[in-house]
């Protein structure tokens, strides 16, 4: 769960541009590419990157979010 400080930092960064978050995710479906159910992986994901960010690849029913941390402005 994000702290108030983390949320303030994200809001400030969005005024300037995109931000990078570090997600720890657990796969909840049987298989997704090379990942198997219950695999835990850390991903660095940009919020707004149109090629590889959450704007294009949302975290949905395939993954459970274990943690999310503000890293820095992308």
HTML snippet that shows the backbone in 3Dmol.js (N, CA, C, O; Angstrom):
<script src="https://3Dmol.org/build/3Dmol-min.js"></script>
<div id="view" style="width:600px;height:400px;position:relative"></div>
<script>
const pdb = `
ATOM      1  N   UNK A   1       0.846  -1.169   0.000  1.00  0.00           N
ATOM      2  CA  UNK A   1       0.000   0.000   0.000  1.00  0.00           C
ATOM      3  C   UNK A   1       0.894   1.235   0.000  1.00  0.00           C
ATOM      4  O   UNK A   1       1.858   1.320   0.761  1.00  0.00           O
ATOM      5  N   UNK A   2       0.564   2.177  -0.853  1.00  0.00           N
ATOM      6  CA  UNK A   2       1.385   3.381  -0.989  1.00  0.00           C
ATOM      7  C   UNK A   2       1.199   4.302   0.205  1.00  0.00           C
ATOM      8  O   UNK A   2       0.096   4.451   0.733  1.00  0.00           O
ATOM      9  N   UNK A   3       2.286   4.910   0.613  1.00  0.00           N
ATOM     10  CA  UNK A   3       2.213   5.875   1.699  1.00  0.00           C
ATOM     11  C   UNK A   3       1.821   7.231   1.141  1.00  0.00           C
ATOM     12  O   UNK A   3       1.868   7.447  -0.070  1.00  0.00           O
ATOM     13  N   UNK A   4       1.432   8.151   2.025  1.00  0.00           N
ATOM     14  CA  UNK A   4       1.086   9.500   1.585  1.00  0.00           C
ATOM     15  C   UNK A   4       2.264  10.165   0.893  1.00  0.00           C
ATOM     16  O   UNK A   4       2.076  10.877  -0.093  1.00  0.00           O
ATOM     17  N   UNK A   5       3.493   9.944   1.399  1.00  0.00           N
ATOM     18  CA  UNK A   5       4.685  10.523   0.787  1.00  0.00           C
ATOM     19  C   UNK A   5       4.860  10.008  -0.643  1.00  0.00           C
ATOM     20  O   UNK A   5       5.156  10.785  -1.550  1.00  0.00           O
ATOM     21  N   UNK A   6       4.681   8.714  -0.843  1.00  0.00           N
ATOM     22  CA  UNK A   6       4.802   8.128  -2.173  1.00  0.00           C
ATOM     23  C   UNK A   6       3.772   8.733  -3.112  1.00  0.00           C
ATOM     24  O   UNK A   6       4.101   9.086  -4.244  1.00  0.00           O
ATOM     25  N   UNK A   7       2.542   8.856  -2.662  1.00  0.00           N
ATOM     26  CA  UNK A   7       1.495   9.437  -3.508  1.00  0.00           C
ATOM     27  C   UNK A   7       1.800  10.888  -3.844  1.00  0.00           C
ATOM     28  O   UNK A   7       1.565  11.314  -4.975  1.00  0.00           O
ATOM     29  N   UNK A   8       2.316  11.655  -2.897  1.00  0.00           N
ATOM     30  CA  UNK A   8       2.701  13.045  -3.171  1.00  0.00           C
ATOM     31  C   UNK A   8       3.810  13.089  -4.227  1.00  0.00           C
ATOM     32  O   UNK A   8       3.758  13.913  -5.140  1.00  0.00           O
ATOM     33  N   UNK A   9       4.819  12.205  -4.109  1.00  0.00           N
ATOM     34  CA  UNK A   9       5.917  12.163  -5.080  1.00  0.00           C
ATOM     35  C   UNK A   9       5.408  11.819  -6.474  1.00  0.00           C
ATOM     36  O   UNK A   9       5.852  12.411  -7.459  1.00  0.00           O
ATOM     37  N   UNK A  10       4.487  10.874  -6.566  1.00  0.00           N
ATOM     38  CA  UNK A  10       3.923  10.493  -7.866  1.00  0.00           C
ATOM     39  C   UNK A  10       3.149  11.663  -8.460  1.00  0.00           C
ATOM     40  O   UNK A  10       3.296  11.960  -9.645  1.00  0.00           O
ATOM     41  N   UNK A  11       2.340  12.321  -7.664  1.00  0.00           N
ATOM     42  CA  UNK A  11       1.566  13.457  -8.166  1.00  0.00           C
ATOM     43  C   UNK A  11       2.488  14.567  -8.677  1.00  0.00           C
ATOM     44  O   UNK A  11       2.217  15.168  -9.717  1.00  0.00           O
ATOM     45  N   UNK A  12       3.582  14.844  -7.945  1.00  0.00           N
ATOM     46  CA  UNK A  12       4.547  15.856  -8.392  1.00  0.00           C
ATOM     47  C   UNK A  12       5.187  15.441  -9.710  1.00  0.00           C
ATOM     48  O   UNK A  12       5.316  16.256 -10.624  1.00  0.00           O
ATOM     49  N   UNK A  13       5.586  14.184  -9.811  1.00  0.00           N
ATOM     50  CA  UNK A  13       6.254  13.700 -11.024  1.00  0.00           C
ATOM     51  C   UNK A  13       5.323  13.751 -12.226  1.00  0.00           C
ATOM     52  O   UNK A  13       5.768  14.047 -13.335  1.00  0.00           O
ATOM     53  N   UNK A  14       4.053  13.471 -12.031  1.00  0.00           N
ATOM     54  CA  UNK A  14       3.107  13.506 -13.145  1.00  0.00           C
ATOM     55  C   UNK A  14       2.913  14.913 -13.685  1.00  0.00           C
ATOM     56  O   UNK A  14       2.565  15.083 -14.853  1.00  0.00           O
ATOM     57  N   UNK A  15       3.133  15.919 -12.857  1.00  0.00           N
ATOM     58  CA  UNK A  15       3.059  17.289 -13.347  1.00  0.00           C
ATOM     59  C   UNK A  15       4.208  17.572 -14.313  1.00  0.00           C
ATOM     60  O   UNK A  15       4.067  18.381 -15.230  1.00  0.00           O
ATOM     61  N   UNK A  16       5.338  16.908 -14.107  1.00  0.00           N
ATOM     62  CA  UNK A  16       6.520  17.100 -14.947  1.00  0.00           C
ATOM     63  C   UNK A  16       6.483  16.143 -16.134  1.00  0.00           C
ATOM     64  O   UNK A  16       6.852  16.525 -17.245  1.00  0.00           O
ATOM     65  N   UNK A  17       6.047  14.921 -15.918  1.00  0.00           N
ATOM     66  CA  UNK A  17       6.048  13.908 -16.972  1.00  0.00           C
ATOM     67  C   UNK A  17       5.761  12.540 -16.390  1.00  0.00           C
ATOM     68  O   UNK A  17       5.103  12.417 -15.357  1.00  0.00           O
ATOM     69  N   UNK A  18       6.253  11.525 -17.050  1.00  0.00           N
ATOM     70  CA  UNK A  18       5.990  10.139 -16.682  1.00  0.00           C
ATOM     71  C   UNK A  18       6.760   9.742 -15.423  1.00  0.00           C
ATOM     72  O   UNK A  18       7.750  10.380 -15.066  1.00  0.00           O
ATOM     73  N   UNK A  19       6.297   8.680 -14.753  1.00  0.00           N
ATOM     74  CA  UNK A  19       6.988   8.138 -13.590  1.00  0.00           C
ATOM     75  C   UNK A  19       7.203   6.640 -13.774  1.00  0.00           C
ATOM     76  O   UNK A  19       6.487   5.974 -14.522  1.00  0.00           O
ATOM     77  N   UNK A  20       8.208   6.134 -13.070  1.00  0.00           N
ATOM     78  CA  UNK A  20       8.527   4.706 -13.090  1.00  0.00           C
ATOM     79  C   UNK A  20       8.160   4.121 -11.731  1.00  0.00           C
ATOM     80  O   UNK A  20       8.484   4.687 -10.687  1.00  0.00           O
ATOM     81  N   UNK A  21       7.475   2.975 -11.764  1.00  0.00           N
ATOM     82  CA  UNK A  21       7.109   2.268 -10.542  1.00  0.00           C
ATOM     83  C   UNK A  21       7.739   0.885 -10.567  1.00  0.00           C
ATOM     84  O   UNK A  21       7.930   0.291 -11.628  1.00  0.00           O
ATOM     85  N   UNK A  22       8.058   0.384  -9.380  1.00  0.00           N
ATOM     86  CA  UNK A  22       8.568  -0.973  -9.230  1.00  0.00           C
ATOM     87  C   UNK A  22       7.437  -1.814  -8.638  1.00  0.00           C
ATOM     88  O   UNK A  22       7.005  -1.580  -7.509  1.00  0.00           O
ATOM     89  N   UNK A  23       6.966  -2.784  -9.403  1.00  0.00           N
ATOM     90  CA  UNK A  23       5.887  -3.661  -8.967  1.00  0.00           C
ATOM     91  C   UNK A  23       6.438  -5.042  -8.642  1.00  0.00           C
ATOM     92  O   UNK A  23       7.271  -5.568  -9.381  1.00  0.00           O
ATOM     93  N   UNK A  24       5.987  -5.625  -7.559  1.00  0.00           N
ATOM     94  CA  UNK A  24       6.211  -7.040  -7.290  1.00  0.00           C
ATOM     95  C   UNK A  24       4.858  -7.702  -7.516  1.00  0.00           C
ATOM     96  O   UNK A  24       3.867  -7.371  -6.866  1.00  0.00           O
ATOM     97  N   UNK A  25       4.844  -8.645  -8.455  1.00  0.00           N
ATOM     98  CA  UNK A  25       3.590  -9.267  -8.891  1.00  0.00           C
ATOM     99  C   UNK A  25       3.651 -10.778  -8.746  1.00  0.00           C
ATOM    100  O   UNK A  25       4.720 -11.380  -8.839  1.00  0.00           O
ATOM    101  N   UNK A  26       2.484 -11.388  -8.516  1.00  0.00           N
ATOM    102  CA  UNK A  26       2.357 -12.852  -8.465  1.00  0.00           C
ATOM    103  C   UNK A  26       1.361 -13.258  -9.550  1.00  0.00           C
ATOM    104  O   UNK A  26       0.271 -12.695  -9.649  1.00  0.00           O
ATOM    105  N   UNK A  27       1.749 -14.236 -10.358  1.00  0.00           N
ATOM    106  CA  UNK A  27       0.867 -14.720 -11.419  1.00  0.00           C
ATOM    107  C   UNK A  27      -0.263 -15.545 -10.822  1.00  0.00           C
ATOM    108  O   UNK A  27      -0.020 -16.442 -10.015  1.00  0.00           O
ATOM    109  N   UNK A  28      -1.490 -15.246 -11.214  1.00  0.00           N
ATOM    110  CA  UNK A  28      -2.647 -15.954 -10.652  1.00  0.00           C
ATOM    111  C   UNK A  28      -3.331 -16.867 -11.666  1.00  0.00           C
ATOM    112  O   UNK A  28      -4.244 -17.609 -11.305  1.00  0.00           O
ATOM    113  N   UNK A  29      -2.904 -16.826 -12.934  1.00  0.00           N
ATOM    114  CA  UNK A  29      -3.424 -17.754 -13.927  1.00  0.00           C
ATOM    115  C   UNK A  29      -2.423 -18.898 -14.084  1.00  0.00           C
ATOM    116  O   UNK A  29      -1.301 -18.804 -13.587  1.00  0.00           O
ATOM    117  N   UNK A  30      -2.812 -19.972 -14.765  1.00  0.00           N
ATOM    118  CA  UNK A  30      -1.947 -21.142 -14.888  1.00  0.00           C
ATOM    119  C   UNK A  30      -0.615 -20.847 -15.566  1.00  0.00           C
ATOM    120  O   UNK A  30       0.421 -21.380 -15.168  1.00  0.00           O
ATOM    121  N   UNK A  31      -0.643 -19.991 -16.597  1.00  0.00           N
ATOM    122  CA  UNK A  31       0.561 -19.766 -17.387  1.00  0.00           C
ATOM    123  C   UNK A  31       0.444 -18.437 -18.115  1.00  0.00           C
ATOM    124  O   UNK A  31      -0.641 -18.069 -18.567  1.00  0.00           O
ATOM    125  N   UNK A  32       1.563 -17.707 -18.234  1.00  0.00           N
ATOM    126  CA  UNK A  32       1.615 -16.461 -19.002  1.00  0.00           C
ATOM    127  C   UNK A  32       3.025 -16.338 -19.535  1.00  0.00           C
ATOM    128  O   UNK A  32       3.937 -15.951 -18.804  1.00  0.00           O
ATOM    129  N   UNK A  33       3.215 -16.666 -20.809  1.00  0.00           N
ATOM    130  CA  UNK A  33       4.565 -16.685 -21.386  1.00  0.00           C
ATOM    131  C   UNK A  33       5.422 -17.702 -20.673  1.00  0.00           C
ATOM    132  O   UNK A  33       5.050 -18.872 -20.587  1.00  0.00           O
ATOM    133  N   UNK A  34       6.569 -17.278 -20.157  1.00  0.00           N
ATOM    134  CA  UNK A  34       7.473 -18.203 -19.459  1.00  0.00           C
ATOM    135  C   UNK A  34       7.125 -18.359 -17.986  1.00  0.00           C
ATOM    136  O   UNK A  34       7.760 -19.149 -17.287  1.00  0.00           O
ATOM    137  N   UNK A  35       6.135 -17.626 -17.503  1.00  0.00           N
ATOM    138  CA  UNK A  35       5.759 -17.656 -16.087  1.00  0.00           C
ATOM    139  C   UNK A  35       4.681 -18.712 -15.824  1.00  0.00           C
ATOM    140  O   UNK A  35       3.814 -18.965 -16.659  1.00  0.00           O
ATOM    141  N   UNK A  36       4.764 -19.310 -14.654  1.00  0.00           N
ATOM    142  CA  UNK A  36       3.784 -20.307 -14.211  1.00  0.00           C
ATOM    143  C   UNK A  36       3.029 -19.759 -12.997  1.00  0.00           C
ATOM    144  O   UNK A  36       3.498 -18.835 -12.333  1.00  0.00           O
ATOM    145  N   UNK A  37       1.881 -20.325 -12.719  1.00  0.00           N
ATOM    146  CA  UNK A  37       1.053 -19.881 -11.610  1.00  0.00           C
ATOM    147  C   UNK A  37       1.868 -19.786 -10.319  1.00  0.00           C
ATOM    148  O   UNK A  37       2.667 -20.670 -10.008  1.00  0.00           O
ATOM    149  N   UNK A  38       1.653 -18.702  -9.574  1.00  0.00           N
ATOM    150  CA  UNK A  38       2.300 -18.381  -8.293  1.00  0.00           C
ATOM    151  C   UNK A  38       3.739 -17.887  -8.424  1.00  0.00           C
ATOM    152  O   UNK A  38       4.375 -17.604  -7.408  1.00  0.00           O
ATOM    153  N   UNK A  39       4.278 -17.772  -9.658  1.00  0.00           N
ATOM    154  CA  UNK A  39       5.585 -17.148  -9.817  1.00  0.00           C
ATOM    155  C   UNK A  39       5.492 -15.703  -9.342  1.00  0.00           C
ATOM    156  O   UNK A  39       4.494 -15.026  -9.587  1.00  0.00           O
ATOM    157  N   UNK A  40       6.527 -15.238  -8.667  1.00  0.00           N
ATOM    158  CA  UNK A  40       6.610 -13.849  -8.204  1.00  0.00           C
ATOM    159  C   UNK A  40       7.760 -13.196  -8.958  1.00  0.00           C
ATOM    160  O   UNK A  40       8.855 -13.750  -9.047  1.00  0.00           O
ATOM    161  N   UNK A  41       7.500 -12.025  -9.494  1.00  0.00           N
ATOM    162  CA  UNK A  41       8.508 -11.324 -10.281  1.00  0.00           C
ATOM    163  C   UNK A  41       8.428  -9.830 -10.009  1.00  0.00           C
ATOM    164  O   UNK A  41       7.363  -9.301  -9.691  1.00  0.00           O
ATOM    165  N   UNK A  42       9.560  -9.158 -10.138  1.00  0.00           N
ATOM    166  CA  UNK A  42       9.621  -7.706  -9.983  1.00  0.00           C
ATOM    167  C   UNK A  42       9.704  -7.081 -11.366  1.00  0.00           C
ATOM    168  O   UNK A  42      10.525  -7.483 -12.191  1.00  0.00           O
ATOM    169  N   UNK A  43       8.850  -6.096 -11.614  1.00  0.00           N
ATOM    170  CA  UNK A  43       8.818  -5.395 -12.895  1.00  0.00           C
ATOM    171  C   UNK A  43       8.935  -3.898 -12.651  1.00  0.00           C
ATOM    172  O   UNK A  43       8.309  -3.360 -11.738  1.00  0.00           O
ATOM    173  N   UNK A  44       9.734  -3.230 -13.464  1.00  0.00           N
ATOM    174  CA  UNK A  44       9.798  -1.771 -13.465  1.00  0.00           C
ATOM    175  C   UNK A  44       8.943  -1.310 -14.627  1.00  0.00           C
ATOM    176  O   UNK A  44       9.244  -1.592 -15.786  1.00  0.00           O
ATOM    177  N   UNK A  45       7.871  -0.596 -14.306  1.00  0.00           N
ATOM    178  CA  UNK A  45       6.884  -0.241 -15.323  1.00  0.00           C
ATOM    179  C   UNK A  45       6.624   1.261 -15.284  1.00  0.00           C
ATOM    180  O   UNK A  45       6.384   1.848 -14.229  1.00  0.00           O
ATOM    181  N   UNK A  46       6.679   1.849 -16.446  1.00  0.00           N
ATOM    182  CA  UNK A  46       6.341   3.256 -16.616  1.00  0.00           C
ATOM    183  C   UNK A  46       4.821   3.386 -16.645  1.00  0.00           C
ATOM    184  O   UNK A  46       4.127   2.498 -17.139  1.00  0.00           O
ATOM    185  N   UNK A  47       4.312   4.478 -16.122  1.00  0.00           N
ATOM    186  CA  UNK A  47       2.865   4.683 -16.170  1.00  0.00           C
ATOM    187  C   UNK A  47       2.380   5.006 -17.573  1.00  0.00           C
ATOM    188  O   UNK A  47       1.358   4.474 -18.008  1.00  0.00           O
ATOM    189  N   UNK A  48       3.092   5.865 -18.290  1.00  0.00           N
ATOM    190  CA  UNK A  48       2.560   6.425 -19.517  1.00  0.00           C
ATOM    191  C   UNK A  48       3.240   5.973 -20.797  1.00  0.00           C
ATOM    192  O   UNK A  48       2.766   6.321 -21.879  1.00  0.00           O
ATOM    193  N   UNK A  49       4.317   5.224 -20.731  1.00  0.00           N
ATOM    194  CA  UNK A  49       5.041   4.789 -21.927  1.00  0.00           C
ATOM    195  C   UNK A  49       4.092   4.025 -22.851  1.00  0.00           C
ATOM    196  O   UNK A  49       3.568   2.975 -22.479  1.00  0.00           O
ATOM    197  N   UNK A  50       3.874   4.556 -24.057  1.00  0.00           N
ATOM    198  CA  UNK A  50       2.914   3.949 -24.976  1.00  0.00           C
ATOM    199  C   UNK A  50       3.377   2.610 -25.523  1.00  0.00           C
ATOM    200  O   UNK A  50       2.547   1.815 -25.966  1.00  0.00           O
ATOM    201  N   UNK A  51       4.677   2.334 -25.507  1.00  0.00           N
ATOM    202  CA  UNK A  51       5.198   1.073 -26.021  1.00  0.00           C
ATOM    203  C   UNK A  51       5.193  -0.036 -24.981  1.00  0.00           C
ATOM    204  O   UNK A  51       4.954  -1.198 -25.310  1.00  0.00           O
ATOM    205  N   UNK A  52       5.460   0.321 -23.711  1.00  0.00           N
ATOM    206  CA  UNK A  52       5.681  -0.728 -22.719  1.00  0.00           C
ATOM    207  C   UNK A  52       5.163  -0.356 -21.339  1.00  0.00           C
ATOM    208  O   UNK A  52       5.618  -0.935 -20.352  1.00  0.00           O
ATOM    209  N   UNK A  53       4.250   0.566 -21.229  1.00  0.00           N
ATOM    210  CA  UNK A  53       3.800   1.032 -19.925  1.00  0.00           C
ATOM    211  C   UNK A  53       2.427   0.510 -19.548  1.00  0.00           C
ATOM    212  O   UNK A  53       1.816  -0.276 -20.272  1.00  0.00           O
ATOM    213  N   UNK A  54       1.960   0.963 -18.400  1.00  0.00           N
ATOM    214  CA  UNK A  54       0.632   0.552 -17.930  1.00  0.00           C
ATOM    215  C   UNK A  54      -0.469   1.061 -18.838  1.00  0.00           C
ATOM    216  O   UNK A  54      -1.565   0.501 -18.867  1.00  0.00           O
ATOM    217  N   UNK A  55      -0.181   2.129 -19.585  1.00  0.00           N
ATOM    218  CA  UNK A  55      -1.168   2.646 -20.519  1.00  0.00           C
ATOM    219  C   UNK A  55      -1.475   1.605 -21.605  1.00  0.00           C
ATOM    220  O   UNK A  55      -2.584   1.572 -22.138  1.00  0.00           O
ATOM    221  N   UNK A  56      -0.490   0.758 -21.930  1.00  0.00           N
ATOM    222  CA  UNK A  56      -0.676  -0.273 -22.963  1.00  0.00           C
ATOM    223  C   UNK A  56      -0.880  -1.667 -22.367  1.00  0.00           C
ATOM    224  O   UNK A  56      -1.679  -2.449 -22.881  1.00  0.00           O
ATOM    225  N   UNK A  57      -0.164  -1.980 -21.291  1.00  0.00           N
ATOM    226  CA  UNK A  57      -0.221  -3.313 -20.680  1.00  0.00           C
ATOM    227  C   UNK A  57      -0.663  -3.191 -19.221  1.00  0.00           C
ATOM    228  O   UNK A  57       0.181  -3.218 -18.325  1.00  0.00           O
ATOM    229  N   UNK A  58      -1.952  -3.058 -18.968  1.00  0.00           N
ATOM    230  CA  UNK A  58      -2.393  -2.911 -17.575  1.00  0.00           C
ATOM    231  C   UNK A  58      -2.177  -4.207 -16.784  1.00  0.00           C
ATOM    232  O   UNK A  58      -2.159  -5.306 -17.338  1.00  0.00           O
ATOM    233  N   UNK A  59      -2.016  -4.036 -15.494  1.00  0.00           N
ATOM    234  CA  UNK A  59      -1.983  -5.200 -14.609  1.00  0.00           C
ATOM    235  C   UNK A  59      -3.440  -5.569 -14.386  1.00  0.00           C
ATOM    236  O   UNK A  59      -4.211  -4.781 -13.838  1.00  0.00           O
ATOM    237  N   UNK A  60      -3.807  -6.747 -14.804  1.00  0.00           N
ATOM    238  CA  UNK A  60      -5.220  -7.117 -14.747  1.00  0.00           C
ATOM    239  C   UNK A  60      -5.413  -8.416 -13.979  1.00  0.00           C
ATOM    240  O   UNK A  60      -4.694  -8.678 -13.015  1.00  0.00           O
ATOM    241  N   UNK A  61      -6.342  -9.203 -14.380  1.00  0.00           N
ATOM    242  CA  UNK A  61      -6.684 -10.434 -13.655  1.00  0.00           C
ATOM    243  C   UNK A  61      -5.599 -11.500 -13.720  1.00  0.00           C
ATOM    244  O   UNK A  61      -5.694 -12.506 -13.018  1.00  0.00           O
ATOM    245  N   UNK A  62      -4.571 -11.310 -14.544  1.00  0.00           N
ATOM    246  CA  UNK A  62      -3.499 -12.295 -14.648  1.00  0.00           C
ATOM    247  C   UNK A  62      -2.498 -12.198 -13.492  1.00  0.00           C
ATOM    248  O   UNK A  62      -1.851 -13.184 -13.140  1.00  0.00           O
ATOM    249  N   UNK A  63      -2.376 -11.006 -12.906  1.00  0.00           N
ATOM    250  CA  UNK A  63      -1.375 -10.765 -11.879  1.00  0.00           C
ATOM    251  C   UNK A  63      -2.007 -10.204 -10.618  1.00  0.00           C
ATOM    252  O   UNK A  63      -2.964  -9.432 -10.680  1.00  0.00           O
ATOM    253  N   UNK A  64      -1.465 -10.596  -9.477  1.00  0.00           N
ATOM    254  CA  UNK A  64      -1.834 -10.018  -8.187  1.00  0.00           C
ATOM    255  C   UNK A  64      -0.705  -9.076  -7.789  1.00  0.00           C
ATOM    256  O   UNK A  64       0.463  -9.465  -7.812  1.00  0.00           O
ATOM    257  N   UNK A  65      -1.041  -7.845  -7.425  1.00  0.00           N
ATOM    258  CA  UNK A  65      -0.027  -6.881  -7.006  1.00  0.00           C
ATOM    259  C   UNK A  65       0.334  -7.156  -5.547  1.00  0.00           C
ATOM    260  O   UNK A  65      -0.515  -7.074  -4.660  1.00  0.00           O
ATOM    261  N   UNK A  66       1.591  -7.480  -5.316  1.00  0.00           N
ATOM    262  CA  UNK A  66       2.087  -7.691  -3.961  1.00  0.00           C
ATOM    263  C   UNK A  66       2.550  -6.356  -3.384  1.00  0.00           C
ATOM    264  O   UNK A  66       2.261  -6.031  -2.232  1.00  0.00           O
ATOM    265  N   UNK A  67       3.270  -5.591  -4.199  1.00  0.00           N
ATOM    266  CA  UNK A  67       3.694  -4.260  -3.771  1.00  0.00           C
ATOM    267  C   UNK A  67       3.935  -3.379  -4.988  1.00  0.00           C
ATOM    268  O   UNK A  67       4.176  -3.870  -6.091  1.00  0.00           O
ATOM    269  N   UNK A  68       3.867  -2.079  -4.769  1.00  0.00           N
ATOM    270  CA  UNK A  68       4.177  -1.086  -5.787  1.00  0.00           C
ATOM    271  C   UNK A  68       4.914   0.049  -5.102  1.00  0.00           C
ATOM    272  O   UNK A  68       4.479   0.549  -4.065  1.00  0.00           O
ATOM    273  N   UNK A  69       6.028   0.451  -5.685  1.00  0.00           N
ATOM    274  CA  UNK A  69       6.863   1.481  -5.078  1.00  0.00           C
ATOM    275  C   UNK A  69       7.261   2.498  -6.138  1.00  0.00           C
ATOM    276  O   UNK A  69       7.649   2.136  -7.249  1.00  0.00           O
ATOM    277  N   UNK A  70       7.160   3.766  -5.783  1.00  0.00           N
ATOM    278  CA  UNK A  70       7.622   4.844  -6.649  1.00  0.00           C
ATOM    279  C   UNK A  70       9.137   4.769  -6.731  1.00  0.00           C
ATOM    280  O   UNK A  70       9.809   4.748  -5.699  1.00  0.00           O
ATOM    281  N   UNK A  71       9.693   4.729  -7.949  1.00  0.00           N
ATOM    282  CA  UNK A  71      11.131   4.622  -8.110  1.00  0.00           C
ATOM    283  C   UNK A  71      11.730   5.998  -8.419  1.00  0.00           C
ATOM    284  O   UNK A  71      12.537   6.520  -7.649  1.00  0.00           O
ATOM    285  N   UNK A  72      11.332   6.567  -9.536  1.00  0.00           N
ATOM    286  CA  UNK A  72      11.792   7.903  -9.904  1.00  0.00           C
ATOM    287  C   UNK A  72      11.089   8.345 -11.186  1.00  0.00           C
ATOM    288  O   UNK A  72      10.329   7.595 -11.800  1.00  0.00           O
ATOM    289  N   UNK A  73      11.365   9.561 -11.557  1.00  0.00           N
ATOM    290  CA  UNK A  73      10.800  10.058 -12.804  1.00  0.00           C
ATOM    291  C   UNK A  73      11.487   9.334 -13.947  1.00  0.00           C
ATOM    292  O   UNK A  73      12.715   9.259 -13.991  1.00  0.00           O
ATOM    293  N   UNK A  74      10.701   8.803 -14.870  1.00  0.00           N
ATOM    294  CA  UNK A  74      11.253   8.053 -16.000  1.00  0.00           C
ATOM    295  C   UNK A  74      11.883   8.984 -17.019  1.00  0.00           C
ATOM    296  O   UNK A  74      12.399   8.525 -18.038  1.00  0.00           O
TER     297      UNK A  74
END
`;
const viewer = $3Dmol.createViewer("view");
viewer.addModel(pdb, "pdb");
viewer.setStyle({}, {cartoon: {color: "spectrum"}});
viewer.zoomTo();
viewer.render();
</script>
